[in-house]
Amino acid sequence: MNTAKVITKDYFAAALTISFTHIITSAHKMGGEGYEPYAAPFLVDGFAILGMHMRNEKYDDRTNKIGLWAQCTAGLASLGMNVHAANSTFGLLLGIGVVVLFLATEWMAGNIRLRTDANADKAAAEAQAIIAAASAYLTRCNHPTTCTSEAQCISKTKAQKTKASKARKAKQQVKVLESMIG
């Protein structure tokens, strides 16, 4: 895995951890009791992660749209709870920053692409051309035993032509000799 993807996943995990604790704090502030504040992050950020997964390029457009809707809904809830958890200006900015970081790293991780090597593309094109040429001569080859190369096919063809030419000459000589004898 390349370094950029590892770094974005680390930032994503950090943002998720901070958001998790902020949502618990917000749930406590709103009067959540017992297990309720600890279930809230799974409901909010967990729903966002599900939406993020549904936006994967292996799914169809409809699934992607549903995933986007889930992410937007959960993102707004997460933003509200992260801001609500703040007790100071810094806490407020951190809450906003965490949600922005969460979305930004998810977007970046999905858009990281490696540069393609032009030489590899050229070599692949040349290999395809060689394969196409080999396939073309194999389809033209009409020898009883399929030739393994174009050179072999050509030499067999020349040998057959020579053999046929010698056979015609031999028949002519036999006819001439028979006419002389007969």
C-alpha positions as CSV (number, residue, x, y, z in Angstrom):
1,M,0.0,0.0,0.0
2,N,1.4,3.4,-0.8
3,T,2.3,5.9,1.8
4,A,-0.3,8.5,1.0
5,K,-3.1,5.9,1.5
6,V,-1.6,4.9,4.9
7,I,-1.4,8.5,6.0
8,T,-5.0,9.3,5.0
9,K,-6.2,6.2,6.8
10,D,-4.3,7.3,9.9
11,Y,-5.9,10.8,9.8
12,F,-9.3,9.1,9.2
13,A,-8.8,6.9,12.3
14,A,-7.7,10.0,14.4
15,A,-10.7,12.0,13.2
16,L,-13.1,9.1,13.9
17,T,-11.6,8.7,17.4
18,I,-12.0,12.3,18.3
19,S,-15.5,12.4,16.9
20,F,-16.4,9.3,18.8
21,T,-15.5,10.9,22.1
22,H,-17.2,14.2,21.2
23,I,-20.5,12.4,20.3
24,I,-20.3,10.6,23.7
25,T,-19.8,13.9,25.5
26,S,-22.7,15.5,23.5
27,A,-25.0,12.5,24.3
28,H,-24.2,13.0,28.0
29,K,-24.9,16.7,27.7
30,M,-28.3,15.9,26.1
31,G,-29.2,13.7,29.1
32,G,-28.2,10.2,27.7
33,E,-28.0,7.7,30.5
34,G,-26.3,4.3,31.0
35,Y,-25.2,2.8,27.6
36,E,-27.0,5.4,25.5
37,P,-24.1,7.9,25.1
38,Y,-21.8,5.0,24.1
39,A,-24.2,3.7,21.5
40,A,-24.6,7.2,19.9
41,P,-21.2,7.2,18.0
42,F,-22.0,3.8,16.4
43,L,-25.3,5.2,15.3
44,V,-24.0,8.5,13.9
45,D,-20.4,7.8,12.7
46,G,-21.2,4.2,12.0
47,F,-23.9,5.2,9.6
48,A,-21.5,7.6,7.9
49,I,-19.0,4.8,7.5
50,L,-21.7,2.6,6.0
51,G,-22.6,5.4,3.6
52,M,-18.9,5.8,2.7
53,H,-18.7,2.1,1.9
54,M,-21.8,2.3,-0.3
55,R,-20.2,5.0,-2.4
56,N,-17.4,2.5,-3.5
57,E,-17.0,2.4,-7.2
58,K,-17.8,-1.3,-7.3
59,Y,-21.5,-0.5,-6.6
60,D,-24.0,0.9,-9.0
61,D,-25.2,4.5,-9.3
62,R,-28.3,4.0,-7.2
63,T,-26.3,2.5,-4.3
64,N,-23.8,5.3,-4.6
65,K,-26.6,7.9,-4.3
66,I,-28.0,6.2,-1.2
67,G,-24.5,6.1,0.3
68,L,-24.1,9.8,-0.4
69,W,-27.5,10.5,1.3
70,A,-26.4,8.4,4.3
71,Q,-23.1,10.2,4.5
72,C,-24.6,13.7,4.3
73,T,-27.3,12.8,6.9
74,A,-24.8,11.3,9.3
75,G,-22.2,14.0,8.6
76,L,-24.7,16.7,9.6
77,A,-25.6,14.8,12.8
78,S,-21.9,14.3,13.6
79,L,-21.2,18.0,13.0
80,G,-24.0,19.0,15.3
81,M,-22.9,16.6,18.0
82,N,-19.2,17.5,17.7
83,V,-20.1,21.2,18.0
84,H,-22.6,20.6,20.8
85,A,-19.8,18.8,22.8
86,A,-17.6,21.9,22.9
87,N,-17.1,23.9,26.1
88,S,-14.8,26.4,24.5
89,T,-13.9,28.1,21.2
90,F,-11.1,25.7,20.7
91,G,-13.5,22.8,21.3
92,L,-16.0,24.3,18.8
93,L,-13.3,24.6,16.2
94,L,-12.0,21.1,16.9
95,G,-15.5,19.7,16.5
96,I,-15.9,21.4,13.1
97,G,-12.3,20.5,12.1
98,V,-12.8,16.8,13.0
99,V,-15.8,16.4,10.8
100,V,-14.1,18.3,7.9
101,L,-11.0,16.1,8.4
102,F,-13.2,13.0,8.4
103,L,-14.8,13.9,5.1
104,A,-11.5,15.2,3.5
105,T,-9.5,12.1,4.3
106,E,-12.3,9.9,3.0
107,W,-12.4,11.9,-0.2
108,M,-8.6,11.9,-0.6
109,A,-8.3,8.1,0.0
110,G,-10.8,7.5,-2.7
111,N,-9.0,9.7,-5.2
112,I,-5.4,8.6,-4.8
113,R,-4.2,7.1,-8.0
114,L,-0.7,6.0,-9.0
115,R,0.9,7.5,-12.1
116,T,1.0,5.0,-15.0
117,D,4.4,4.2,-16.5
118,A,4.4,5.3,-20.2
119,N,7.1,2.6,-21.0
120,A,4.9,-0.1,-19.5
121,D,2.0,1.1,-21.7
122,K,4.2,1.1,-24.8
123,A,5.5,-2.4,-24.0
124,A,2.0,-3.7,-23.5
125,A,1.0,-2.2,-26.9
126,E,4.0,-3.8,-28.6
127,A,3.2,-7.1,-27.0
128,Q,-0.4,-6.9,-28.2
129,A,0.8,-6.1,-31.8
130,I,3.1,-9.2,-31.7
131,I,0.3,-11.4,-30.5
132,A,-2.0,-10.0,-33.2
133,A,0.6,-10.7,-35.9
134,A,1.2,-14.3,-34.6
135,S,-2.6,-14.9,-34.5
136,A,-2.9,-13.6,-38.1
137,Y,-0.3,-16.0,-39.5
138,L,-1.7,-19.0,-37.5
139,T,-5.1,-18.4,-39.1
140,R,-3.5,-18.4,-42.6
141,C,-1.4,-21.5,-41.9
142,N,-3.0,-24.5,-43.7
143,H,-0.3,-27.1,-43.0
144,P,-1.3,-30.5,-41.5
145,T,0.8,-29.8,-38.5
146,T,0.3,-26.3,-37.1
147,C,3.5,-24.2,-37.4
148,T,5.0,-22.7,-34.3
149,S,6.4,-19.6,-36.0
150,E,5.9,-17.6,-39.1
151,A,9.4,-18.5,-40.3
152,Q,8.5,-22.2,-40.0
153,C,5.3,-21.7,-41.9
154,I,7.1,-19.9,-44.7
155,S,9.8,-22.6,-45.0
156,K,7.2,-25.3,-45.1
157,T,5.4,-23.5,-47.8
158,K,8.6,-23.1,-49.8
159,A,9.4,-26.8,-49.3
160,Q,6.0,-27.8,-50.5
161,K,6.3,-25.6,-53.6
162,T,9.7,-27.1,-54.4
163,K,8.5,-30.6,-53.8
164,A,5.5,-30.0,-56.1
165,S,7.7,-28.4,-58.8
166,K,10.0,-31.4,-58.7
167,A,7.1,-33.8,-58.9
168,R,5.7,-32.0,-62.0
169,K,9.2,-32.1,-63.7
170,A,9.5,-35.9,-62.9
171,K,6.1,-36.5,-64.4
172,Q,7.1,-34.6,-67.5
173,Q,10.3,-36.6,-67.8
174,V,8.3,-39.9,-67.4
175,K,5.9,-38.8,-70.2
176,V,8.8,-37.9,-72.5
177,L,10.5,-41.2,-71.9
178,E,7.3,-43.2,-72.4
179,S,6.7,-41.4,-75.7
180,M,10.2,-42.3,-76.8
181,I,9.8,-45.9,-75.9
182,G,6.3,-46.3,-77.0
